[in-house]
Amino acid sequence: MIVAGNWKMFAGPDPRMLAERLAGVDGVDAIVCPPYTELAACVEAGLTTYAQNVHWEPEGAYTGEISAPMLLALGVRGALVGHSERRQYFGETDAAVARRARAALAAGLGVIACVGETQEERDSGDMETVLRVQLAVIREECGIDDGLVLAYEPVWAIGTGQVATPELAQEAHAFIKSLLDRPVLYGGSVKPGNAAELLAQPDVDGALVGGASLEIDSFLSICEAAARSRS
Ligand code: PEP
């Protein structure tokens, strides 16, 4: 069970306090994905720390980007790639996402690669096609790499409070694993009140949590639900 907290462009909780509280939770790999300015403090606090993105080149004229060797030098253990906010607001393509993932894995970082359909794509019956394409590109670049974890994040559920039903999440996760057999986290409005039933699904291997990871109590409660779900 993996529970990753995506702090997005928020300062997030105090890393030391979070680390102290997480030390009391067994049976779950908790990961934090803070903004770049908080990476060092999270690493120093002993938190398993991932960046929110990573470039495919080790260095170069890529203003605003950060590379895998730079993250490794800080003690960062991995990176998100392909978050829907990157795809939606910053024009990340499937090809760029897969390139980022491949370079990060090759450098020795873990990767959480996000996939998922928009409401429009779901309504028009294109959900499976969208997932097929997103995953095919990742699979082609990365293969079935041990460092790769996937996150199913239906775009309509991110930050909206509109969570997928456990049945819908299970169905999508099983479909994703049939295309690329790696652990799949569910992301999209996971909260303490809905985490247990989502995490009880056999193909839900953890959660990628946005808003609810900004408060220590709610993140802890989701981590505890994850630990209970496989005990
Ligand atoms: C996310 O940012 O990946 C996310 C799932 O956000 P939220 O939990 O707020 O929907």
Residues whose N, C-alpha, C, O or C-beta is under 5 A from the ligand:
A	BS01	PEP	N6 A157 I158 G159 T160 G187 G188 S189 V190 L208 V209 G210 G211 A212
